[in-house]
Amino acid sequence: WFKMCFYEGSSRVPLMIAAPQVPMGKVSAPVSNVDILPTLCELAGIDMSEIMPWTDGETLVPMASGAPRSRAVMIEYAAEASYAPMVSLREGQYKFNHCELDPPQLFDLEADPHELTNLAQDEAHGDLVRQFMAKVRAKWDMQAYDAEVRQSQARRWVVYEALRNGAYFPWDFQPLQKASERYMRNHMNLDTLEGSKRFPRGE
């Protein structure tokens, strides 16, 4: 899915932290990239009071010692292949996905790790769906979110067209390579050079 959806295979990536204050171990609870800044601030002894009003993240230091996460992990996607912004809440064993153009999705990741059964249409989970939906409405104004995305697209399209004029330089990553390693050199035996480039290397 090219990371363009909320399935675990796309949205779940490992996070590794090494610091003197962090005990060695593994935490299975989900976290978010927005948690990194508060975590680094706490590890560095920086006052977070000025930071917290403009971030939805929380420090992960307590979780490293076994404390539970205090709130749901929030995920947003409004890029390629989406006709409207998509949001998701990951809390406990459940993941709730919402898009204004699609029916809601609710997955029990413990019982259904491959996310094959959408529980949102099951009346037995109706209260849970309504709770998640209330959290979505409290966090996001989906119409305003959609409008902001489209305004940003319009602005960036003008900039994109302007940058395509003149001496255009693509944004693609360009790896740095040593010039001495890009050409055939004459300072060694050809068989030795070719043998060193084989995998597995020749004897």
Residue pairs with C-beta under 8 A, 6 or more apart in sequence:
1 7
1 9
1 10
2 10
2 80
2 81
3 10
3 11
4 10
4 77
4 79
4 80
4 81
4 82
5 11
5 77
5 86
6 75
6 77
6 86
6 88
6 95
6 97
7 115
8 109
8 113
8 115
11 75
11 88
12 30
15 31
15 36
17 39
17 60
17 64
19 43
21 43
21 61
22 43
22 61
22 64
23 64
23 65
25 64
27 60
27 63
27 64
29 63
29 68
29 69
30 69
30 73
30 90
31 60
31 63
31 69
31 73
32 56
32 57
32 73
32 74
32 75
33 57
34 55
34 56
34 57
34 74
35 57
35 58
35 59
35 60
36 57
37 51
37 55
37 57
38 48
38 51
38 52
38 55
38 57
38 58
38 59
38 60
39 57
39 59
39 60
39 61
40 46
41 47
41 48
41 51
41 59
42 48
42 59
42 61
43 61
48 59
56 74
58 69
58 70
58 71
63 69
71 91
72 89
72 90
72 91
72 135
73 89
73 90
73 91
74 87
74 88
74 89
74 139
75 87
75 88
75 89
75 90
76 85
76 86
76 87
76 88
77 85
77 86
77 87
78 84
78 85
78 86
78 145
78 146
78 149
82 99
83 101
84 99
84 100
84 101
84 142
84 146
85 99
85 100
85 140
85 142
85 145
85 146
85 149
86 97
86 98
86 99
87 97
87 98
87 99
87 136
87 139
87 140
87 142
88 95
88 96
88 97
88 98
89 95
89 96
89 132
89 135
89 136
91 132
93 108
93 109
93 110
93 111
94 106
94 107
94 108
94 109
94 128
94 132
95 105
95 106
95 107
95 109
95 115
96 104
96 105
96 106
96 120
96 129
96 132
96 133
96 136
97 104
97 105
97 106
97 107
98 104
98 105
98 132
98 133
98 136
98 142
100 142
100 143
100 146
103 118
103 120
103 121
104 120
104 129
104 132
104 133
105 118
105 120
106 118
106 119
106 120
106 125
106 128
106 129
106 132
107 115
107 117
107 118
107 119
108 117
108 119
109 115
119 125
119 128
119 129
120 129
136 142
184 193
185 193
194 202
195 201
195 202
195 203
196 202
